[in-house]
């Protein structure tokens, strides 16, 4: 009896030990599974910040036409800055024109402008003060009107050509080539007088072409060339200055063939001037004379 009692006690202890040992992994299993699930929980991805578009960088040795054109736009102030800062402006200066007889003619001028919704809808008022005569040219709605002593008149073709040539074959044509629909074409590289140059041809929607000679080092236009009525013209740009964060040449010289025919000198220029449309209406403009 005593032996049986001892055996029963041993058997009970053994069973209790086995049950306890089995309970440990069963208790640990849910915790391990929970920890595994926690590890497998996908991490939340933080939204990536949108990067601003990087400016076009030109390969100096082999640039594309767009790279050269966009480099120039960036150097002169960037497209957004030019559109905002140069939306309106007043420029005052002096022009010296040399006639075929070699005699110079001095002209003081005031040029007021306002950007339109498109390049073609720009408005310009050009007041000229000659030694014997004062008159105004107004570009509005694509037409040029003259104003003399308060009376509108049809200007001479050479006056219209002079005003429009600056828009067709000037710096503004390149700086706003996308807006006007002009097409740039890279025309190669040259080295002149120790300067590395990019040559860029720009053709407007009517096929009128201008070649720009651009410093590969600075991105500035040094001169441009074009042809009208069988005559080759060249305009050079000098004395670049920064005006309200944009680049402006204060002096330019125009040559017809090898003969200098015009020199322009900017005296003052201010952008962002409040300008009413009435300034460019022929009737209102005549009343202001």
PyMOL commands that set and color helices and strands:
alter all, ss='L'
color gray80, all
select helices_A, chain A and resi 2-40+65-75+79-85+119-121+157-168+171-175+177-180+277-280+282-287
alter helices_A, ss='H'
color red, helices_A
select strands_A, chain A and resi 88-98+104-114+123-129+134-140+143-148+151-153+183-192+195-203+209-215+221-228+231-243+246-256+259-271
alter strands_A, ss='S'
color yellow, strands_A
deselect
rebuild
show_as cartoon
